[in-house]
Amino acid sequence: MRLLIATDAWHPQVNGVVRSLEHMEAAGRTMGHEPLFLTPRDFRSVPLPGYPEIRLSLAGRRSVERRCDALAPSHVHIATEGPIGHAARRYCLARGRPFTTSYHTRFPEYLAARAPVPQSWSYAWLRRFHGAACGTMVSTPSLERDLAGRGFTNLMRWTRGVDTELFRPQPDDAPDPFAGLPRPIFLFVGRVAVEKNLDAFLALDLPGTKVVVGDGPDRARLEALDPAARFLGTRTGAELARLYAAADVFVFPSLTDTFGIVLLEALACGLPVAAYPVTGPLDVIGGTGAGVLDRDLRAAALAALDISREVCRAEAERYTWAESARQFYTNIETAHARAPLPAAPARPPVAGAAELG
């Protein structure tokens, strides 16, 4: 499969979409596929107002057509609903090409948190965008049920994975990155932005220390909101794994994430999770015993202190990027195979056809 993946989310962004696509690229090559990318690096871009870390691509119709034609893909997957996603969608529709999409982000909820836009309007727009696809991938059963109830069709399951070699418990004698801070350590990892609901985490009356790993447009405001919390900025790789492993509870206050790869990273390091009982945590944590879900986030965080780290690690080992990639590429093949063939172009009438009839 020569697969073109069109995405508005790409480096230097650090988020679940980018990490998922990175793993799909690496795993796809080992499976004999040829993943190709259409990303913001292919076009001029401007910073998103109010969120300069994200850039909006100036992807013109002709430049996208030329790029897609030059890559000559056998299949097309559109990962995001931004300018590049829309341009790739227009290209496919104009050429009569089937394509798949994936639903990563609850934009209606994100937008409603920033502007007075009714969620029904946003969902209608997204339903139209994904409705043209021969398959739309979703990460969890609860998200699938929610979108199906909103009129989305051709939904397909695509779970996520975790690198259990990188994210793993640390030896007992490993240096403590939180040395000197009052225990317990309640950790959050992710974008420091309004949609992550960090106000709820920082407002909790908890013992010990709250630590925030990540960056984003809300950092200055949130640092002022809780001067006692420690903001460490973005951390990746082995350094991030050490922070997970050394913390006591991972607190996930988001109400709008569709999955939450950070949940798996925390569990793989033996770190129990405290979260609200919403899409993402419900599917990843559920009744596994690897975390506590409660509308009272403080109660969940305190109860999670008693969870076995071995239980957390065992739950994370159920998720692999190899299985995620198998689902991803199988979904694309299945959806394209069932897509209707493009209509054949009309032939000009044959001279004398009326007499022959």
Secondary structure by P-SEA (a helix, b strand, c coil): cbbbbbbccccccccaaaaaaaaaaaaaaaacbbbbbbccccbbbbcccccccbbbbcccaaaaaaaaaaacccbbbbccccaaaaaaaaaaaaacccbbbbbccaaaaaaaacccccaaaaaaaaaaaaccccbbbbccaaaaaaaaaacccbbbbbbcccccccccccccccccccccccccbbbbbcccccccccccccccccccbbbbcccccaaaaaaaaccccccccccccaaaaaaaaaccbbbbccccccccaaaaaaaaacbbbbbcccccccccccccccbbbccaaaaaaaaaccccaaaaaaaaacccaaaaaaaaaaaaaaaaaaccccccccccccccccccc
